[in-house]
Amino acid sequence: MKRASLSAAKVWTLLLAASLAGCGDANAQNGDSWRTDFSKHVVPLAEIVSGGPPKDGIPAIDDPRFESARAADRWLDDREPVVVVDLGGEARAYPLQILMWHEIVNDEIADIPVTVTFCPLCNTALSFDRRFDGRVLDFGTTGRLRHSDLVMYDRQTETWWQQATGQGLVGHYAGSTLDFIASPLVSWSTFKDAHPDGQVLSRDTGHARTYGQNPYVRYDELNSGPYVSFFSADLDERLPAKERVVALWTETESRAYPFRELSNRRVFNDMFDGEPIVVLWSPGTASALDASEIPTGRDVGATGVFSRRVGARTLTFEAADDGTFRDVETQSRWNVLGHAFSGDLEGTQLTSVVHGNHFWFAWAVFRPDTELVLR
């Protein structure tokens, strides 16, 4: 284990934080105006540090507008990463080019209130059910970070929540955990092919931002560390700090599959928490944290995690030559979203397993008990 080293971009980081604070809306609340009960907390308050912007200085999208896949195709590149939420037959895509600047979208899909989140510093795109303790919560940004990860707050009780784990850190719900919703991160091409009638978060957000540009240029270089301004914990040296991993977890078990292993094998048939699962990797998705223009970022691929049970049958998967997948039992063909598009099982949808595509440092700090799956 070692401490995070000082990035050459520390000064740049401080400038970025200042610029983000400056682009906060004029009606953003004062960073000191909190109704949070700070006497209730499950982590040391000293671990929660300012990220630069004040409370709501990075404005959540509370009234999201959507457009058709055909309309969005005019401004989304095929390789661009989008977060996908598919509930009750309604599929929506949330482009990282928008989430980069807002980090939180409060939405409702098929009558289910959801919040879709993205923390650029940790590469964590995660979604939650907003129904909690008999009420519907909506979330905003605190302007704080813990171990570089977004700390959200709910506007009903102003509890502070850790985005990476869904845990209440400070306030009324400290110690409670939000329910996750499966939300894979895939390319725009993958989404529109699978959901031609799906909806896409519009850039008509009510805010002036340079959507499509990445303010964190080359942030995800493999051997670079997290910014020490925001991360003072020990690094787990089993992997490079910025290695992307597919993370799975329960209260008692945590497992991670490195992207470098996945890109070589493309398929892991495995067991997790007593369930036969498959972890899939497919090429063709750009990193949002590499080049200054997101569509030109290097190919980091996309992942999907699913139960291998279909009815009474447990399937075994293998990679196909064209970037898709097939099951050994029926030779049906599948995409990375778990949709069978040909063969005996055409039209079947695998059951999603909630997972995250985190930077290794950002996952290992919260779950040091993580088992790494390596060759």
C-alpha positions in Angstrom: 0.0 0.0 0.0 1.2 3.5 -0.7 -0.1 7.0 -0.4 -1.4 8.8 -3.5 1.4 10.8 -5.1 1.0 14.5 -6.1 -0.1 14.8 -9.7 1.6 17.3 -11.9 -2.0 18.7 -12.4 -2.5 19.7 -8.8 -2.4 23.4 -9.8 -4.7 22.7 -12.7 -7.1 20.9 -10.4 -7.4 23.9 -8.2 -8.0 26.1 -11.2 -10.6 23.7 -12.5 -12.4 23.7 -9.1 -12.4 27.5 -9.1 -13.7 27.6 -12.7 -16.5 25.1 -11.9 -17.4 27.2 -8.8 -17.5 30.3 -11.0 -19.9 28.6 -13.5 -22.4 27.8 -10.8 -25.8 29.4 -11.3 -26.4 32.7 -9.6 -29.1 31.2 -7.5 -26.8 28.5 -6.1 -27.2 28.3 -2.3 -24.5 29.4 0.1 -22.2 26.5 0.8 -22.7 27.1 4.6 -26.5 27.0 4.6 -27.1 23.4 5.7 -30.0 21.8 7.6 -27.9 18.6 8.0 -27.6 17.1 11.5 -23.8 17.0 11.7 -24.0 15.2 15.1 -24.9 12.0 13.2 -22.2 10.6 11.1 -20.7 7.2 10.3 -17.3 8.4 9.0 -14.9 11.0 10.3 -16.0 14.4 9.1 -12.4 15.2 8.3 -12.5 12.7 5.4 -15.1 14.9 3.7 -13.3 17.7 1.9 -14.3 20.6 -0.3 -14.1 19.9 -4.0 -14.2 23.7 -4.9 -17.8 24.4 -5.9 -20.3 25.3 -3.2 -23.5 23.5 -2.5 -25.3 23.0 -5.8 -22.5 24.8 -7.6 -22.5 21.9 -9.9 -26.3 22.0 -10.7 -28.2 18.7 -10.8 -30.8 18.3 -13.6 -34.2 18.3 -11.9 -36.4 18.7 -14.9 -34.8 16.6 -17.5 -35.9 16.9 -21.1 -35.6 14.0 -23.6 -35.5 13.6 -27.3 -35.6 10.7 -29.8 -32.6 8.6 -30.7 -32.9 10.0 -34.3 -32.7 13.6 -33.0 -29.8 12.8 -30.6 -27.9 11.1 -33.4 -27.2 14.6 -34.8 -25.0 15.5 -31.8 -23.9 12.1 -30.3 -21.0 10.2 -31.9 -21.4 6.4 -32.2 -18.5 5.8 -29.7 -19.7 8.2 -27.0 -20.4 6.7 -23.6 -24.0 6.8 -22.3 -25.6 5.5 -19.1 -28.5 3.2 -19.8 -31.5 2.8 -17.6 -34.2 0.3 -18.8 -37.3 0.0 -16.6 -40.8 -1.2 -17.4 -40.0 -1.3 -21.1 -38.8 2.3 -21.1 -35.2 2.7 -22.0 -33.3 6.0 -21.6 -29.7 7.1 -22.3 -27.9 9.7 -20.3 -24.8 10.8 -22.2 -21.6 11.4 -20.1 -21.0 14.6 -22.1 -23.9 16.0 -20.1 -23.4 14.2 -16.8 -19.8 15.4 -16.8 -21.1 18.9 -16.1 -24.1 18.1 -13.8 -23.2 14.8 -12.1 -26.9 14.1 -11.0 -30.1 13.7 -12.9 -33.4 13.3 -11.0 -35.8 11.5 -13.2 -38.8 9.2 -13.3 -39.0 6.1 -15.6 -42.0 3.9 -15.8 -43.4 5.6 -12.7 -40.2 4.7 -10.8 -38.3 7.8 -9.4 -34.6 7.4 -10.1 -31.4 9.4 -9.9 -28.6 8.9 -12.4 -25.2 10.0 -11.2 -21.6 10.3 -12.5 -18.5 11.2 -10.6 -15.7 12.1 -13.2 -12.9 11.9 -10.6 -13.8 8.2 -9.9 -15.3 7.2 -13.2 -18.4 6.0 -11.3 -21.7 6.0 -13.2 -24.4 4.7 -10.8 -28.1 5.0 -10.5 -30.5 4.8 -7.5 -34.1 4.3 -6.6 -35.3 7.6 -5.1 -38.0 5.9 -3.1 -36.7 5.7 0.4 -38.2 5.4 3.9 -41.7 6.1 2.6 -40.8 9.2 0.7 -39.3 10.2 -2.6 -35.9 11.9 -2.4 -34.3 14.2 -4.9 -30.6 14.8 -4.9 -28.1 17.6 -5.3 -24.4 18.1 -5.1 -22.8 19.1 -1.8 -19.6 20.4 -3.4 -17.8 17.9 -1.2 -15.8 14.8 -1.9 -14.8 11.8 0.1 -11.8 9.8 -1.2 -12.3 11.8 -4.5 -15.9 10.5 -4.8 -19.0 12.7 -5.2 -20.9 13.3 -1.9 -24.6 14.0 -2.7 -27.3 15.2 -0.5 -31.1 14.7 -0.5 -33.1 17.9 -0.4 -35.7 16.4 1.9 -33.4 15.8 5.0 -30.1 17.2 3.7 -28.4 13.9 4.6 -25.1 13.6 2.8 -24.6 10.4 0.8 -21.6 8.6 -0.7 -22.2 8.1 -4.4 -19.9 5.1 -4.9 -21.6 3.1 -2.1 -25.0 4.7 -1.8 -24.4 5.0 2.0 -25.7 7.9 4.1 -22.6 9.5 5.7 -23.9 12.4 7.7 -27.3 13.5 8.9 -30.7 11.9 9.4 -30.1 8.8 7.3 -26.5 8.3 8.3 -25.8 4.5 8.1 -28.6 3.8 5.7 -28.1 2.7 2.1 -29.9 3.6 -1.1 -31.1 0.9 -3.5 -29.1 0.7 -6.7 -30.7 0.3 -10.1 -28.8 -1.4 -12.9 -27.4 1.2 -15.3 -24.7 -0.1 -17.7 -22.3 2.3 -19.4 -22.1 1.6 -23.1 -21.6 3.3 -26.4 -24.2 5.4 -28.1 -24.2 3.0 -31.0 -25.0 0.1 -28.7 -27.9 1.9 -27.2 -29.6 3.1 -30.3 -29.2 -0.3 -32.0 -30.8 -2.0 -29.1 -33.4 0.7 -28.4 -34.2 2.6 -31.6 -37.3 4.0 -29.9 -35.5 4.9 -26.7 -35.2 8.4 -25.3 -32.1 10.4 -24.8 -31.3 13.1 -22.2 -31.4 16.4 -24.1 -28.7 19.1 -24.0 -31.5 21.5 -23.4 -30.8 21.6 -19.7 -31.4 25.2 -18.9 -27.6 25.6 -18.3 -24.9 26.9 -20.6 -22.1 24.3 -20.7 -19.7 23.1 -23.3 -21.3 19.7 -23.7 -19.1 17.3 -25.6 -15.8 18.7 -24.2 -13.9 16.9 -21.4 -12.4 19.3 -18.8 -10.4 16.4 -17.3 -8.0 15.9 -20.3 -5.9 12.7 -19.9 -7.1 12.3 -16.3 -7.5 8.6 -16.8 -3.9 7.8 -17.8 -3.4 4.3 -16.3 -0.4 5.0 -14.1 -1.5 8.4 -12.8 -2.9 8.7 -9.3 -5.9 10.5 -7.9 -5.5 14.1 -7.0 -4.0 14.3 -3.5 -6.1 17.4 -2.8 -9.1 15.1 -2.6 -7.6 11.7 -1.7 -5.3 11.1 1.2 -6.0 7.4 1.9 -3.6 4.5 1.1 -3.6 3.2 -2.5 -4.1 -0.6 -3.1 -1.2 -1.5 -5.2 -2.6 -4.7 -6.6 -3.6 -2.7 -9.7 -2.6 0.7 -11.1 -4.7 3.4 -9.6 -6.6 4.3 -12.8 -7.2 0.7 -14.0 -10.9 0.4 -14.7 -12.7 -2.5 -13.0 -16.1 -4.0 -13.1 -17.1 -4.0 -9.4 -19.7 -6.3 -7.9 -20.7 -6.2 -4.2 -22.9 -7.4 -1.4 -22.7 -6.4 2.3 -20.2 -9.3 2.9 -18.6 -9.8 -0.5 -16.9 -7.7 -3.1 -15.3 -8.7 -6.4 -13.6 -6.8 -9.2 -12.8 -7.8 -12.8 -10.0 -5.5 -14.4 -10.8 -4.2 -17.8 -7.4 -5.4 -19.1 -8.4 -9.0 -18.3 -11.8 -8.5 -19.7 -10.5 -7.0 -23.0 -8.4 -10.1 -23.5 -11.0 -12.7 -22.6 -14.2 -10.7 -23.3 -16.3 -13.2 -21.3 -16.1 -14.4 -17.7 -18.6 -17.1 -16.7 -18.6 -17.1 -13.0 -20.5 -17.4 -9.7 -21.2 -14.5 -7.4 -23.3 -14.5 -4.2 -24.6 -18.0 -5.1 -25.8 -16.9 -8.6 -24.3 -18.0 -12.0 -23.3 -14.8 -13.7 -21.6 -13.6 -16.8 -19.4 -10.5 -17.2 -19.1 -9.3 -20.8 -16.8 -6.8 -22.4 -17.2 -5.3 -25.9 -15.0 -2.8 -27.8 -16.2 0.4 -29.3 -16.8 2.8 -26.4 -14.7 6.0 -26.0 -13.2 7.1 -22.6 -14.9 10.3 -21.5 -11.8 11.3 -19.5 -9.1 11.1 -22.1 -9.1 13.5 -25.0 -10.5 17.1 -24.9 -13.3 16.1 -27.3 -15.1 13.1 -25.8 -15.8 11.3 -29.2 -12.0 11.1 -29.9 -11.1 9.4 -26.6 -9.4 6.1 -26.7 -11.5 2.9 -26.8 -12.0 1.5 -23.3 -14.9 -0.7 -24.2 -18.2 -1.4 -22.4 -19.3 -4.0 -20.0 -22.4 -5.9 -18.9 -23.1 -8.2 -16.0 -26.0 -10.6 -16.0 -27.5 -13.7 -14.4 -26.8 -16.7 -16.7 -30.2 -18.3 -15.7 -32.9 -18.2 -18.5 -35.9 -20.1 -17.2 -34.7 -23.5 -15.9 -31.5 -23.4 -17.9 -28.1 -22.0 -17.0 -26.2 -20.7 -20.0 -22.5 -20.6 -20.8 -21.3 -17.7 -22.9 -18.4 -17.2 -25.3 -17.2 -14.4 -27.4 -18.1 -14.2 -31.1 -15.8 -12.8 -33.7 -17.8 -9.7 -34.4 -17.7 -8.2 -30.9 -21.0 -9.9 -29.8 -21.5 -13.1 -27.8 -23.2 -16.4 -28.1 -24.3 -19.0 -25.6 -22.9 -22.5 -26.0 -26.3 -24.2 -25.3 -28.4 -22.7 -28.1 -25.9 -20.7 -30.2 -28.1 -17.7 -29.8 -26.4 -14.3 -30.3 -26.3 -11.6 -27.7 -25.1 -8.0 -27.3 -23.4 -6.4 -24.3 -26.7 -5.2 -23.0 -27.8 -8.9 -22.6 -30.3 -8.8 -25.5 -30.6 -12.0 -27.7 -30.9 -10.7 -31.2 -30.8 -14.0 -33.1 -31.2 -17.8 -32.6 -33.6 -19.8 -30.5 -33.6 -17.3 -27.7 -34.1 -14.2 -29.9 -36.0 -11.5 -28.0 -34.8 -12.8 -24.5 -33.4 -10.3 -22.1 -30.9 -11.5 -19.4 -31.5 -10.3 -15.9 -29.1 -7.5 -15.1 -26.7 -7.5 -12.1 -25.9 -4.1 -10.6 -22.3 -3.2 -11.1 -20.0 -0.3 -11.5 -17.1 0.6 -13.8 -14.8 2.3 -11.3 -11.2 3.3 -11.2 -9.5 0.8 -9.1 -8.3 3.4 -6.5 -11.9 4.6 -6.1 -13.4 1.2 -5.5 -10.6 -0.4 -3.4 -10.7 2.5 -0.9 -14.3 1.7 0.0 -14.0 -2.1 -0.3 -10.5 -3.2 0.6 -11.8 -6.7 1.0 -12.3 -6.9 -2.8 -11.3 -10.1 -4.5 -9.6 -9.5 -7.8 -10.3 -11.9 -10.7 -7.1 -12.3 -12.7 -5.9 -15.0 -15.1 
